[in-house]
Amino acid sequence: MKIFLNECIARILKENKDLSKITVILPTQRLCSIFISLLSKEINSPQFSPNIYSIRDFVSNLSDAISDVETKEKNKPSKNNPKTKNNKNLSIFFHQS
């Protein structure tokens, strides 16, 4: 796995100047730690690190973001957006017991 991570790091460093604009999603938190360690060995100058998430953390953050948007939309719906109205109606449909 380290060989794969080293190849990914080499490609990321070759193709990107600003690492802070990169998001890396890995299967486990342990691999995220290994990735950070390997990345720090390859970087020679101070830089902001990329966003690094495990799949679990990424999905959790994404779910929280979707919930925030839905809550804001329910509190202050966009009246001119028919797509939002349809999604809101579906949301109510699926949450009824």
C-alpha positions in Angstrom: 0.0 0.0 0.0 2.9 2.4 0.7 4.1 2.0 -2.9 0.7 3.1 -4.1 0.6 6.0 -1.7 4.1 7.1 -2.8 3.0 7.0 -6.4 -0.1 9.1 -5.6 2.0 11.6 -3.7 4.5 11.9 -6.6 1.7 12.5 -9.0 0.0 15.0 -6.8 3.2 16.9 -6.3 4.0 16.8 -10.0 0.6 18.1 -11.1 -0.3 20.6 -8.4 1.5 23.7 -7.0 -1.0 24.5 -4.3 -1.7 21.4 -2.2 -4.4 23.2 -0.1 -6.8 22.9 -3.1 -6.5 19.1 -3.2 -8.7 16.7 -1.3 -7.5 13.1 -0.8 -10.0 10.4 0.3 -8.6 7.2 1.6 -10.3 4.0 2.9 -9.2 4.3 6.6 -7.9 6.8 9.1 -4.8 4.7 9.5 -4.0 5.2 5.8 -4.6 8.9 6.2 -2.0 9.0 8.9 0.5 7.1 6.7 -0.3 9.4 3.8 0.5 12.5 5.9 3.7 10.9 7.1 4.9 10.0 3.6 3.8 13.4 2.2 5.8 15.2 4.8 8.9 13.4 3.8 8.5 14.4 0.1 7.8 18.1 0.7 10.9 20.3 1.0 9.3 23.7 1.7 6.5 24.8 4.1 3.1 24.4 2.5 -0.5 24.0 3.5 -1.4 20.3 3.5 -4.2 18.9 1.3 -7.6 18.0 2.8 -7.2 14.4 3.8 -10.3 12.3 4.8 -11.1 8.7 5.5 -14.2 7.6 3.6 -16.1 7.5 6.9 -15.2 11.1 7.8 -15.9 12.3 4.3 -19.3 10.8 4.1 -20.1 12.1 7.6 -19.0 15.7 6.7 -21.0 15.4 3.5 -24.1 14.2 5.4 -23.8 17.1 7.8 -23.5 19.6 5.0 -26.6 18.2 3.3 -28.5 18.4 6.6 -27.5 22.0 7.1 -28.7 22.9 3.6 -32.0 21.1 4.1 -32.5 22.8 7.5 -31.8 26.2 5.9 -34.1 25.5 3.0 -36.9 24.5 5.4 -36.5 27.6 7.4 -36.2 29.9 4.4 -37.3 28.1 1.2 -36.4 29.4 -2.2 -39.8 30.2 -3.7 -38.5 30.6 -7.3 -36.7 27.3 -7.5 -39.0 24.4 -8.6 -36.3 21.9 -8.2 -36.0 22.8 -4.5 -39.8 22.6 -4.0 -39.8 19.0 -5.5 -36.9 18.0 -3.3 -38.6 19.4 -0.2 -41.8 17.5 -1.0 -39.8 14.3 -1.4 -38.0 14.9 1.8 -41.4 15.3 3.6 -42.6 12.1 1.9 -39.7 10.0 3.1 -39.7 11.4 6.7 -43.4 10.7 7.4 -44.1 7.6 9.5 
